């Protein structure tokens, strides 16, 4: 994935956070990721309001989809995080809880479908579900919003390290009635060897607590 070429120690932190955000929103659509990143950089660097508005117009057609993808991602992150932390949980019951809460808030008009249905809203985000899980964990435990970014600005290496640790845990966790693990080995996006080597030097450790995100705060962030 060429987007990861923009992630290094020299890149400006907001740019890196934007790249990771775009990957999480459109993991299988490089053209949309590129447009989103280019527009975000142009807006950040614009000297005149007119320039910023012009850059925003270039991605105006993606705004509704971006909002919906964020809701899909947060729900898939909540589900996979909760089930990996407690395999005895009922995925179907958790999906129903999330669906009811978001419909009640009028924030979500598509019922969350099983993550294993690749045609459903969660299916297209399976490859980055581990990143969404860490996003939700950070929000729940820090009680903070990340605003436009899905990855904390200035902490992209820690974010990627925690996401990779979670991926390994999800790939080793099986729920009682499931024929496969929570995440199937090989379905997560592949990190380039350079990134993998850099993450080996990052001091970050995955943590869990009983204060996991729930449907009650899913639509707020």
BELGIDA-V744650 format. One record per residue. OMEGA is omega in radians with two decimals (none if undefined). Layout:
omega:OMEGA
omega:OMEGA
This chain:
omega:-2.99
omega:-3.13
omega:-3.09
omega:3.08
omega:-3.14
omega:-3.09
omega:3.05
omega:-3.07
omega:-3.10
omega:-3.08
omega:3.09
omega:-3.05
omega:3.14
omega:3.12
omega:3.13
omega:3.13
omega:3.09
omega:3.12
omega:-3.13
omega:3.08
omega:-3.13
omega:3.10
omega:-3.12
omega:-3.14
omega:-3.06
omega:-3.05
omega:-3.09
omega:-3.11
omega:-3.05
omega:-3.11
omega:3.13
omega:3.09
omega:-3.10
omega:3.13
omega:-3.10
omega:-3.12
omega:-3.13
omega:3.13
omega:-3.14
omega:3.12
omega:3.14
omega:3.13
omega:-3.13
omega:-3.07
omega:-3.07
omega:3.09
omega:-3.12
omega:3.12
omega:-3.13
omega:3.12
omega:3.11
omega:-3.14
omega:3.12
omega:3.12
omega:-3.14
omega:3.14
omega:-3.11
omega:3.13
omega:-3.12
omega:-3.12
omega:-3.13
omega:-2.99
omega:3.12
omega:3.13
omega:3.12
omega:3.13
omega:-3.13
omega:3.11
omega:3.10
omega:3.12
omega:3.07
omega:-3.10
omega:-3.14
omega:3.11
omega:3.12
omega:3.10
omega:3.11
omega:-3.12
omega:-3.05
omega:3.10
omega:-3.11
omega:-3.10
omega:3.10
omega:3.11
omega:-3.14
omega:-3.07
omega:-3.12
omega:-3.14
omega:3.07
omega:3.14
omega:-3.13
omega:3.14
omega:3.12
omega:3.09
omega:3.13
omega:3.13
omega:3.14
omega:-3.12
omega:-3.12
omega:-3.11
omega:-3.09
omega:3.06
omega:3.12
omega:3.13
omega:-3.09
omega:-3.12
omega:-2.97
omega:-3.09
omega:3.09
omega:3.14
omega:3.09
omega:3.12
omega:-3.12
omega:3.12
omega:-3.09
omega:3.06
omega:-3.05
omega:3.09
omega:-3.12
omega:-3.09
omega:3.13
omega:-3.04
omega:-3.09
omega:-3.13
omega:-3.10
omega:-3.05
omega:3.13
omega:-3.11
omega:3.14
omega:3.08
omega:3.10
omega:3.11
omega:3.13
omega:3.06
omega:-3.14
omega:3.13
omega:3.13
omega:-3.14
omega:-3.09
omega:-3.03
omega:3.11
omega:-3.08
omega:-3.11
omega:3.07
omega:3.08
omega:3.11
omega:-3.04
omega:-3.07
omega:3.06
omega:3.10
omega:-3.13
omega:3.11
omega:3.14
omega:-3.13
omega:-3.07
omega:3.13
omega:3.11
omega:3.13
omega:-3.13
omega:3.12
omega:3.13
omega:3.12
omega:3.14
omega:3.06
omega:3.12
omega:3.10
omega:-3.13
omega:3.14
omega:3.14
omega:3.11
omega:3.14
omega:-3.08
omega:3.12
omega:3.06
omega:-3.00
omega:-3.05
omega:-3.08
omega:3.10
omega:-3.13
omega:3.06
omega:-3.09
omega:2.95
omega:-3.14
omega:3.11
omega:3.10
omega:-3.11
omega:3.11
omega:3.10
omega:-3.07
omega:3.09
omega:3.10
omega:-3.14
omega:3.13
omega:3.13
omega:3.13
omega:3.14
omega:3.13
omega:-3.13
omega:3.13
omega:-3.13
omega:-3.06
omega:3.13
omega:3.12
omega:-3.08
omega:3.14
omega:3.13
omega:3.05
omega:3.01
omega:3.12
omega:-3.09
omega:-3.13
omega:3.11
omega:-3.14
omega:3.10
omega:-3.09
omega:-3.14
omega:-3.05
omega:-3.06
omega:-3.02
omega:-2.98
omega:none
